[in-house]
Amino acid sequence: MPIRRILLGFIAGFLAVLTVHQSVIWLGGYFGILPGGPRGWPVTPVPPLGVYQIFSLAFWGGVWGILLALISARLGRSLWAAIAVVLIFGAATTAVGWYVVTPLKGRVIEAITVQRALTGLVINGSFALGALLFLRLFEGGSAEG
């Protein structure tokens, strides 16, 4: 896999968090679909480096973007491939958040409900769609993947 695609995947994921992911969270709160009112772009410093939480989220979005770039190259550029990427990454990032990140932060894993699953799928699926769109924009008309 060319290093260019890996780099573009990271940038696409990073930007997708800053734009699409956080916008969906803000709009969901604004319209009362998500609890807590409008929120997004958190600037609370997080350990161990004390960077703003939004940049930590964007960094990890970039890491997921690399994986998305590698998998989407294998699936192709069809509409069905895009739908598969959104569903795969919407579910995978939600599951990792619940079962890996939550325990690492010392929190208790909450009961998984249909509402929580759908919320995670919408927020994280929108991230995946945004990352895929950024990736396609960066690639232009190239046949690279």
Secondary structure, 3 states (H helix, E strand, C coil): CCHHHHHHHHHHHHHHHHHHHHHHHHHHHHCCCCCCCCCCCCCCEECCCCEEHHHHHHHHHHHHHHHHHHHHHHHCCCHHHHHHHHHHHHHHHHHHHHHHHHHHCCCCCCCCCHHHHHHHHHHHHHHHHHHHHHHHHHHCCCCCC
